[in-house]
Every structure is written in structure tokens, then in C-alpha cells.
Amino acid sequence: GQQLNQSPQSMFIQEGEDVSMNCTSSSIFNTWLWYKQDPGEGPVLLIALYKAGELTSNGRLTAQFGITRKDSFLNISASIPSDVGIYFCAGRGMTSGTYKYIFGTGTRLKVLA
Amino acid sequence: DAGVTQSPTHLIKTRGQHVTLRCSPISGHKSVSWYQQVLGQGPQFIFQYYEKEERGRGNFPDRFSARQFPNYSSELNVNALLLGDSALYLCASSLGANTEAFFGQGTRLTVV
């Protein structure tokens, strides 16, 4: 199935460091979402972006909707051990009358205390 | 308020059997979508229902079907199970057809 390109695939960082990950698509989206998924759980919505160029924060998380509408990035500042998990981007657009989310391949984050 | 609830949480089935997965959306939400997540990948869209009507279908075979009830809960049915159907099945609830989705904890299906 179709998936968005997310990078990096995985990263190990020290506690307190900042993290940056991005997501790119060959298609234009009208909404970008960022989710975090812990093992055995469903994805939890972190940030939703609705306009090209929009920059939105949620605590230590900041995400931006790319100007071209084909990309988005997520930054995590001052990482802590509970930030560990898999981060997914999801783009939403209308295809054949359906609003569906296309997810990225995921970025696996591990934080070293 | 309760979030999205899915049942069962885990399920083991034999090849060729049929399975029904259930989802209750967040109170007030009228749209339910189903996603399949194979280990190591992102979720893949299967179906969206809004106001009890199918609004979209992903690239899945006809063995997969779903429906939405008057109380907006939903069932996903899979017939003639294959080993490759083993995955985490996620239900997502939305207020409307084009608003952000909130996921349940998923049903882990293992086909043996």
C-alpha cells in the first residue's frame, strides 16, 4: 500500500537533546497529522496542521506544514525518556470522494538516559 | 469521556475462518474508519463510514467488509482468513468525514 517517506527511520539520542524528523509525499495534502505509537497501542494524535506554512506547537513538540503541501516536519525539544516510541506522520487528502489518511513509514525514537 | 473502544483486544484464528472486529467511537463522533497495521509498517486505510454509509474503501480484497450501525458503532468482517491477514486492526473515530481521527488501542489478530 501507499506510504509516505519518513526520515530518519530510527534514531538514538541522549536525554535533553532536540529531535527532528520529517515526512515527504509525492501528493499534495490539505492536512498533516503527527501521531505517536507505543508498542501494542493505537496511535495517539500529537499535532494537526491545516494550512500550508502553518507552525503549531504542543508543549515540547513543534510541527510545520510545508509550503509545497507535500511535506511536514516534527521537532521535539529537550527529549525525555518517555518520548521513546514510533512517530508517524499522516497526510490527508480527498481521493475519489474519500477523505483518508496515508501514513508514513514511521520514525523509531530511542532516548538514552 | 470514553475514547475509542475496540473488542476483542487479541484474537487467534485459523486459516479459512471468519472474524468480526468491533469498534465503538467517541461519543458524538459519526465517522469510523478502519486501518490495518502490519508489524513494522504504518497503518493502511481499509474503510471509512460516515452516517452509516461507506465513504471510502482502500485497496483490500472483497474478503474485507464492514458496516456502521445506527449508534455509529462499527464492525469489520474478514472472511477466509489468510496468514497475511495477521496484523493490528485499528479503528479511528472522527467527528465528521473530514476531521482528525482518534484511534483505539487496536485488535491484534493472529492467523495460524
Interface residues (C-beta under 8 A of the other chain):
Chain A: G1 Q3 L4 T31 L33 Y35 G40 E41 G42 P43 V44 L45 A48 F88 A90 R92 M94 T95 S96 G97 T98 Y99 K100 Y101 I102 F103 G104 T105 G106
Chain B: V4 S33 Y35 Q41 G42 P43 Q44 F45 Q48 R55 G56 R57 G58 N59 L90 A92 A97 N98 E100 A101 F102 F103 G104 Q105 G106 R108
